[in-house]
């Protein structure tokens, strides 16, 4: 059996349901990009964050009964096998039912799973599956959501004019609902803004952390850092989150031309030793 060559769209869906919504339908386009027919079935699994980089953990012990799922398709049930011919597309419509009146989140993945094309096929065949994340918030109440900067650091400790300064830390979501990062880093000197970089809009789940990342020239996440060279002097910085005029974090640092001073000292030392040898 050839390796699975499927696409699923959308790759991730974020859904906010209000108090009057008891169900929601999400359509998925499943495309078989190969020339061979494949046998598939659909499933939904709960997950939790595995780290601050966006990895997730699935486990059969993870159960969240606040939401339930079924397929709207008249010819197919969730978990039922179907054949997708080569280069064929099929739309599956997932119905999400809300089973609670509480303000809560649910994190799931909608999977399409490959099976042997027929029951007599070898169980050793290389099978795969493809999933689309579902982030669901239900019955959001209260004040607007806010995020916090944690474990913030600037490195290296001694900051030179020709040394890249790395900005690292984590963004914490203390709320009971997921939220996307919306913020920027601003660096100023003598009360004049010199540098601004936007944070990558990672989605942070409820009561979880996400590593601080900035948007690079390719619109991809990358470590946050200040360009070189930098003029010597005293700098101030701030991180502003969620379009607020009040900084979530302020910091300061000093740039000193260590490399230039060391170079000058070495040159003078060499000249001094050279002159000393001539006089001996």
C-alpha positions as CSV (number, residue, x, y, z in Angstrom):
1,X,0.0,0.0,0.0
2,X,1.3,3.4,-0.9
3,X,1.9,6.0,1.8
4,X,-1.2,8.0,2.7
5,X,-1.4,11.2,0.6
6,X,-4.4,13.1,2.0
7,X,-5.2,16.7,2.7
8,X,-7.8,18.0,5.1
9,X,-9.1,21.6,5.1
10,X,-9.3,23.5,7.4
11,X,-6.2,22.4,9.3
12,X,-7.4,24.1,12.5
13,X,-10.7,25.6,13.6
14,X,-11.3,28.0,16.5
15,X,-15.0,28.2,17.6
16,X,-16.6,30.5,20.1
17,X,-20.1,29.5,21.0
18,X,-22.5,31.9,22.9
19,X,-25.0,30.9,25.5
20,X,-27.8,30.5,23.0
21,X,-25.9,28.1,20.8
22,X,-26.5,24.4,21.5
23,X,-24.8,23.0,18.4
24,X,-22.4,24.0,15.6
25,X,-21.5,22.3,12.3
26,X,-18.0,22.4,10.8
27,X,-17.4,21.2,7.2
28,X,-14.1,19.4,6.2
29,X,-12.8,18.8,2.7
30,X,-10.9,15.5,2.5
31,X,-8.9,15.0,-0.7
32,X,-7.1,11.8,-1.8
33,X,-4.1,13.2,-3.8
34,X,-3.0,9.8,-4.9
35,X,-4.2,7.7,-7.9
36,X,-5.1,4.8,-5.7
37,X,-8.4,4.3,-3.7
38,X,-8.0,4.3,0.0
39,X,-10.3,3.2,2.9
40,X,-10.9,5.6,5.7
41,X,-12.9,6.3,8.8
42,X,-13.4,9.4,11.0
43,X,-12.9,9.9,14.7
44,X,-12.6,12.7,17.3
45,X,-10.0,12.6,20.1
46,X,-9.4,14.8,23.1
47,X,-5.9,16.2,23.7
48,X,-3.9,18.3,26.2
49,X,-0.8,20.5,25.6
50,X,2.5,18.6,25.9
51,X,4.9,21.6,26.1
52,X,5.2,25.3,25.4
53,X,6.0,24.7,21.7
54,X,2.6,23.7,20.6
55,X,2.9,19.9,20.8
56,X,0.0,17.9,22.1
57,X,-0.7,14.6,23.9
58,X,-3.5,12.1,23.1
59,X,-4.6,9.5,25.6
60,X,-7.5,7.2,25.9
61,X,-7.9,8.4,29.5
62,X,-8.6,12.0,28.4
63,X,-12.3,12.5,28.5
64,X,-14.3,15.7,28.1
65,X,-18.0,15.2,28.1
66,X,-18.8,19.0,27.7
67,X,-19.1,18.5,24.0
68,X,-20.2,15.6,21.8
69,X,-19.7,14.9,18.1
70,X,-21.5,13.3,15.1
71,X,-21.5,13.5,11.3
72,X,-24.3,15.3,9.5
73,X,-23.6,13.4,6.3
74,X,-26.7,11.3,5.5
75,X,-24.7,8.4,4.1
76,X,-22.0,8.2,6.9
77,X,-21.6,7.9,10.6
78,X,-18.6,8.9,12.8
79,X,-16.3,5.9,12.8
80,X,-17.9,4.2,9.8
81,X,-15.6,3.1,6.9
82,X,-15.8,4.7,3.5
83,X,-13.8,4.5,0.3
84,X,-12.2,7.5,-1.3
85,X,-11.2,7.0,-4.9
86,X,-8.0,8.3,-6.4
87,X,-7.9,12.1,-6.8
88,X,-11.4,12.3,-5.2
89,X,-12.6,14.8,-2.7
90,X,-15.3,14.3,-0.1
91,X,-16.8,16.7,2.4
92,X,-17.5,15.5,5.9
93,X,-19.7,17.8,8.1
94,X,-19.0,17.4,11.8
95,X,-21.8,18.4,14.2
96,X,-20.6,19.7,17.6
97,X,-23.2,19.5,20.4
98,X,-22.8,21.5,23.7
99,X,-23.7,19.5,26.8
100,X,-23.0,22.0,29.5
101,X,-24.2,25.5,30.5
102,X,-20.8,26.2,32.1
103,X,-18.2,28.6,30.6
104,X,-15.6,26.1,29.4
105,X,-13.1,25.1,26.7
106,X,-12.7,21.8,24.8
107,X,-9.7,20.8,22.7
108,X,-10.1,18.0,20.1
109,X,-8.8,16.7,16.8
110,X,-11.0,15.5,14.0
111,X,-9.1,12.6,12.4
112,X,-9.5,10.7,9.1
113,X,-7.8,7.4,9.6
114,X,-6.6,5.0,7.0
115,X,-7.4,1.2,7.0
116,X,-6.4,-1.6,4.7
117,X,-8.4,-1.4,1.4
118,X,-9.9,-4.8,2.1
119,X,-10.2,-7.1,5.1
120,X,-7.8,-9.6,3.6
121,X,-5.0,-7.1,3.4
122,X,-1.9,-7.5,5.5
123,X,-2.1,-5.9,9.0
124,X,1.6,-5.0,8.5
125,X,0.7,-2.4,5.9
126,X,1.9,1.2,6.7
127,X,-1.3,3.1,7.6
128,X,-1.6,6.7,8.6
129,X,-4.1,9.4,9.7
130,X,-4.5,13.1,9.3
131,X,-6.1,15.4,11.7
132,X,-7.5,18.9,12.1
133,X,-7.5,20.6,15.5
134,X,-10.7,21.9,17.1
135,X,-10.5,24.6,19.8
136,X,-13.9,25.3,21.3
137,X,-14.9,28.0,23.8
138,X,-18.5,27.9,25.1
139,X,-20.5,30.5,27.1
140,X,-17.7,33.1,27.5
141,X,-18.6,35.5,30.3
142,X,-17.1,38.3,32.3
143,X,-14.2,40.7,31.5
144,X,-12.1,40.6,28.4
145,X,-9.3,38.0,28.4
146,X,-5.8,39.1,29.2
147,X,-2.3,37.4,28.9
148,X,0.8,37.7,31.1
149,X,4.5,37.6,30.4
150,X,6.5,35.1,32.5
151,X,10.1,33.9,32.8
152,X,11.4,36.9,30.8
153,X,15.2,37.1,30.2
154,X,17.7,39.0,28.1
155,X,20.9,37.4,27.1
156,X,23.8,37.5,27.1
157,X,24.4,39.1,30.5
158,X,27.2,41.4,29.2
159,X,25.7,43.2,26.2
160,X,28.1,44.3,23.5
161,X,27.5,46.6,20.5
162,X,28.4,43.7,18.1
163,X,26.5,41.0,20.0
164,X,22.9,39.9,19.2
165,X,20.6,40.4,22.2
166,X,18.2,37.5,22.6
167,X,14.7,38.2,24.1
168,X,13.1,35.1,25.6
169,X,10.2,34.3,27.9
170,X,6.8,32.7,27.9
171,X,3.3,34.1,27.6
172,X,0.8,32.7,30.1
173,X,-3.0,32.5,29.7
174,X,-4.6,32.6,33.2
175,X,-8.1,32.5,31.7
176,X,-10.4,29.5,31.3
177,X,-10.6,30.1,27.5
178,X,-8.0,29.9,24.8
179,X,-6.7,33.2,23.3
180,X,-4.3,34.2,20.5
181,X,-1.3,36.3,21.2
182,X,-1.6,39.9,19.9
183,X,1.3,42.1,20.8
184,X,4.6,43.6,20.1
185,X,8.1,44.4,21.6
186,X,9.3,48.0,21.5
187,X,12.8,49.1,22.2
188,X,13.6,52.8,22.9
189,X,16.6,55.0,23.7
190,X,16.5,58.6,25.0
191,X,12.7,58.4,24.8
192,X,12.7,57.6,21.1
193,X,11.4,54.3,19.7
194,X,14.2,52.6,17.8
195,X,12.9,49.0,17.2
196,X,9.6,47.3,17.1
197,X,8.8,43.7,16.4
198,X,5.4,41.9,16.4
199,X,4.9,38.8,18.4
200,X,3.8,35.7,16.5
201,X,0.0,35.1,17.1
202,X,0.2,31.7,18.7
203,X,-3.0,30.5,20.3
204,X,-2.5,29.8,24.0
205,X,-4.8,27.3,25.7
206,X,-6.5,28.0,29.0
207,X,-4.1,27.9,32.1
208,X,-1.2,27.2,29.8
209,X,2.1,28.8,28.6
210,X,3.5,29.4,25.1
211,X,7.1,30.3,24.3
212,X,7.6,33.9,23.2
213,X,8.2,34.1,19.4
214,X,8.3,37.0,16.9
215,X,7.2,37.2,13.3
216,X,10.2,36.9,10.8
217,X,10.4,38.2,7.2
218,X,8.6,35.1,6.0
219,X,5.7,35.6,8.4
220,X,6.9,32.5,10.4
221,X,7.7,32.3,14.1
222,X,11.3,32.9,15.1
223,X,13.2,33.7,18.3
224,X,13.0,37.4,19.3
225,X,16.2,39.3,19.1
226,X,17.7,42.8,18.5
227,X,19.7,43.5,15.3
228,X,23.4,44.5,15.5
229,X,25.3,46.7,15.8
230,X,23.8,48.8,18.6
231,X,25.1,52.1,19.8
232,X,26.4,52.2,23.4
233,X,24.0,53.5,26.0
234,X,21.0,52.9,28.2
235,X,18.0,51.3,26.5
236,X,14.4,50.7,27.7
237,X,11.9,48.1,26.4
238,X,8.3,47.1,26.8
239,X,6.1,44.3,25.7
240,X,2.5,45.3,24.9
241,X,-0.2,42.6,24.7
242,X,-3.7,42.5,23.4
243,X,-3.8,46.1,21.9
244,X,-3.5,47.6,25.4
245,X,-1.9,51.0,25.8
246,X,-0.4,49.8,29.1
247,X,2.7,47.6,28.8
248,X,2.4,44.1,30.1
249,X,6.2,44.2,30.9
250,X,8.9,46.9,31.0
251,X,12.6,46.3,31.1
252,X,15.9,48.1,30.6
253,X,19.5,47.2,29.7
254,X,22.9,48.9,29.0
255,X,25.0,48.4,25.9
256,X,28.8,48.8,26.4
257,X,31.4,48.5,23.6
258,X,33.3,45.7,25.3
259,X,34.8,44.4,22.1
260,X,36.1,47.8,21.1
261,X,37.7,48.4,24.5
262,X,39.3,44.9,24.5
263,X,40.6,45.5,21.0
264,X,42.2,48.8,22.0
265,X,43.7,47.3,25.1
266,X,45.2,44.4,23.1
267,X,46.7,46.9,20.5
268,X,48.2,49.1,23.3
269,X,49.6,46.0,25.0
270,X,51.3,44.8,21.8
271,X,52.7,48.3,21.1
272,X,53.9,48.5,24.7
273,X,55.7,45.2,24.6
274,X,57.2,46.0,21.2
275,X,58.6,49.3,22.5
276,X,59.8,47.6,25.6
277,X,61.8,45.1,23.6
278,X,63.4,47.8,21.6
279,X,64.7,49.5,24.7
280,X,66.1,46.4,26.2
